[in-house]
């Protein structure tokens, strides 16, 4: 079932690109979260989107927001990708069990074996306040989720 605005965001724990455990619930009461699912590291559209987030990271931190980017790549792939692109926010691996968190957010493409481009703005109480899901080839508009943060 698709995650809707007003739903409690499903909690999860995934490893980041440095092998550290990151739990969504760790941000409750502390920070908003922009949760970005993307298909694969090193692909054109994904690299462009994540580098745009990198370049506009102050727009998120100024809004008391943590960006978490999730793909089904391994932590080793994500580590190299983050180093190559100078990405300083957590890249989380939903590699094993393969796509478990992507499925919980209803953004896993079973035929392709990867997440589609789902974005979830989650407030400090863990409630989804805005969401958009784009197909694999369709880049998202970063300004839309910055606007959504301004409504919190």
Secondary structure as UniProt FT lines:
FT   TURN            5..6
FT   STRAND          13..16
FT   TURN            17..18
FT   STRAND          21..23
FT   HELIX           24..27
FT   TURN            28..30
FT   STRAND          32..37
FT   TURN            41..42
FT   HELIX           44..55
FT   HELIX           57..61
FT   TURN            62..64
FT   STRAND          65..71
FT   HELIX           75..85
FT   STRAND          90..93
FT   TURN            95..99
FT   HELIX           100..104
FT   TURN            105..106
FT   STRAND          108..109
FT   TURN            110..113
FT   STRAND          114..115
FT   STRAND          117..122
FT   TURN            124..125
FT   STRAND          127..134
FT   TURN            136..137
FT   HELIX           142..150
//
